[in-house]
Amino acid sequence: MRTHTVTAFDSELKSLNGGIEEMGSRTIAQIDGAVDALVNGRVEVAQDVIAGDRALDELQQRVEAAAVEIIAKRQPVASDLREVVTAMRIASDLERIGDLAKNVAKRSIAIGASATTFKVPAGLGSLAERVRAQLAAVLAANRAGNDAEALAVWRADSAIDALHTSLFREMLTYMMEDPRSIGLGTHLLFCAKNLERMGDHATNIAETVHYRLTSEFIASERPKGDLSSDVRPKADG
Amino acid sequence: MRTHTVTAFDSELKSLNGGIEEMGSRTIAQIDGAVDALVNGRVEVAQDVIAGDRALDELQQRVEAAAVEIIAKRQPVASDLREVVTAMRIASDLERIGDLAKNVAKRSIAIGASATTFKVPAGLGSLAERVRAQLAAVLAANRAGNDAEALAVWRADSAIDALHTSLFREMLTYMMEDPRSIGLGTHLLFCAKNLERMGDHATNIAETVHYRLTSEFIASERPKGDLSSDVRPKADG
């Protein structure tokens, strides 16, 4: 049981974790904004997401600087050291998710500008919902120090990948049926890919949390669900 | 002028930089392999690239662990600390470039399997050539401690972005003219995007080298050349 003695290290660690918390909630808000902008064609929301990315970049720099300072000043070892190092890694993954959300927001503006009859496939909304849930779950697992929850997130990534591959095929079919939709369809393919990659970063975070709690790397290969890079083009088949 | 006294810190730093050197040459080899596989349809080269990615991941983990150990043990400050922290950042960017090369290799297999009459646009080769040159140049700038060279790489990224945007439009046009090429074309769009993102990582490294040498962040916004996320679809226009 934890005593009431708060050391300088504890207090610095708490501040470090506060930075991760703030990054986490901002990142989830950025995903929500980007998807709202895409699905509902809301340009002003997209612009907020684009402008809001800088705050995430700055937060990441602050977390990294704080972590380095703690390592140098306190020379932590074992689980204390892992906690500091993993905070840096998680901040890096959250920052990349923010970049991907910003890219979705930019594409939503490009799409919205010329597409009046445009409809985003329902699968894209489901994909976004799952990615968001995975990220929220892995951040909760990190907060609670719950390894089982982190592993559950890790395993569930294959469902996101499968959803992405199926959505990818569906959108390709639309594009083939109506070549006028190719420009739009391409933006949507990249948006879907960005969401799938956010899921990969959530999986990275799950691996990081597992390492933090157990000092072990997940030995097995990542469950493989995303086959969109392997989809054989039918054209010349 | 540097004295001949080699401290433990110097020797550890040298080993850390050796890790970056090894990652750098391996990453460039992975890019070369992936582009060879894509342009010349060489499946066995693609498989080597896919298998070779793990070595890069492991090298990155080793660089990170070594950097953390140096910070804890030596408590470096000022330029010494910056050198250690930036080694970690550069390793992270190189590892991501490796992931992108692996993805290009995977796509080259998917493309090659069904495309007998397939021809990769010449622009894709030029794009790859420039990205590779940027990466080699920024690693040389890091090695030599040459800020001017790092800044030159940073500025030149807009040329890569412009090349990518133009290639993107060209490929979209092909796809619209011949909808049977949509599957193939999509893989090529993602390959081109992966190359452009490798260029972004080279730019990240340029910023990191500048920070290492001057302790300053590059204040101005990144030169904006990649407008592919903003390309307005013509379909419903």
Interface residues (C-beta under 8 A of the other chain):
Chain A: E64 V68 I71 A72 K73 Q75 P76 V77 L81 V85 S92 N103 K106 R107 I109 A110 I111 A113 S114 A115 T116 T117 F118 L172 M175 M176 P179 R180 S181 I182 G183 L184 T186 H187 L189 F190 K193 S229 D230 V231 R232 P233 K234 A235 D236 G237
Chain B: E64 V68 I71 A72 K73 Q75 P76 V77 L81 V85 S92 N103 K106 R107 I109 A110 I111 A113 S114 A115 T116 T117 F118 L172 M175 M176 P179 R180 S181 I182 G183 L184 T186 H187 L189 F190 K193 S229 D230 V231 R232 P233 K234 A235 D236 G237
